[in-house]
């Protein structure tokens, strides 16, 4: 393999890994009854709709068909790709979901 082919392979692998990160994010949102695009736009309000995110949303399965994705797993993956703004929004969502669950437990 020459240098150009190696660079191309590295870029392609990075893009595949990044798409997996996007899918993990989208599936986590679906699993928590959140709209992935809405959550994304909270973190990046000045960006146009993200075509790769839209594609990964289409690949997400319904909540009842999905394995659970731990909050820490999602936050770790987002951190790995430098999506700190999105990770901050996810942490806010986690706090709100936790508060909502606590309120529901008290009402029983």
N, C-alpha and C positions, 0 to 999 in steps of 0.2 A: 504494500500500500504506500502510495506517495503522501506527502504532507497534505495536499489538497483533499484527498479522499479521507484521511484521518480527521481533518477539521470538519468535513461534511458529516461524517459519522457521529462525531461528538455533538454537533449542533442538532442533528436529528434525534439523538438520544435525549438531549436536554429538552427538546420540544415534546417528546413523548412523555418524559417524566413530568413536565409542567402540565400537560393535559391530564395526567393522572391526579396531580394536585388539584386541578380545577374540578375534576370529577368527584374527588373526595369532599371538596367544599360543597359542591352542588348536592351530593347525596346527604351530607350532614344536615344541610338546610331542609331538604325534603323530610328527613327523619324527625326533624323538630318543627314541622309544619310552618316553615319559613320559606319565603320566596327568594331563591338564590340571587336573582337579578336585583331585587329590592335591597337585599343585604349588601351586595356588591356596590350598588350605587350610593349607599350610605358612606362607604369607605372612599369611593372615588366618584364624587358627584359631578365632576367636570368632564368625565370621560363619556364617550359615545358608547352605546351598547356594544358589548364585547362578543364578537362572533364565535370565538372559541368557547366562551362561557355558555352561550346559547346552545351550541352543539353538545356540550357536556351535560347540560340540563336535560336535553332530549335522551341522553343515555342513562340518566338516573332512573332507578326503579322505584315503584311505589314503596312507601314506608314499611308496609307489612311484608315485603319481599326482601328487604335489606337487612344485612348484618348491622349491628350497632357500630357506630364510629365514635370512639371515645373523644371527648372534648380535647384532651391533651394531645391525641394523635393529630387532630386537625390543626391545632395551634402549632405543633411541632413542624408539620409539613408547610404551613404558611410561613413560619419563621425561616425554614430552610430556603425558601425562594424569595425571602426579603419582602413579603407582603405584610409588613407591620401594621399598616393602616387597616387592612382587612382583619388582621388578628385582633386589633383593638376593638373593632366593631363586633367581632365574634365574642370576645370577652364580655362586652356589654350585653349581648343577646343571651349569653350563658347566665349572667346575673339575673336578667329579667325572667328567664325561664325558671330559674331556681326560686325566685320570689313567688312566681305564679304557682309553682308546685307546693310551696310552703303554705300559701293562702288556701289552696284546695284541700290540703291535709287538715288545716284548722277548721274548715267548714264541715268536715265529716264528723 
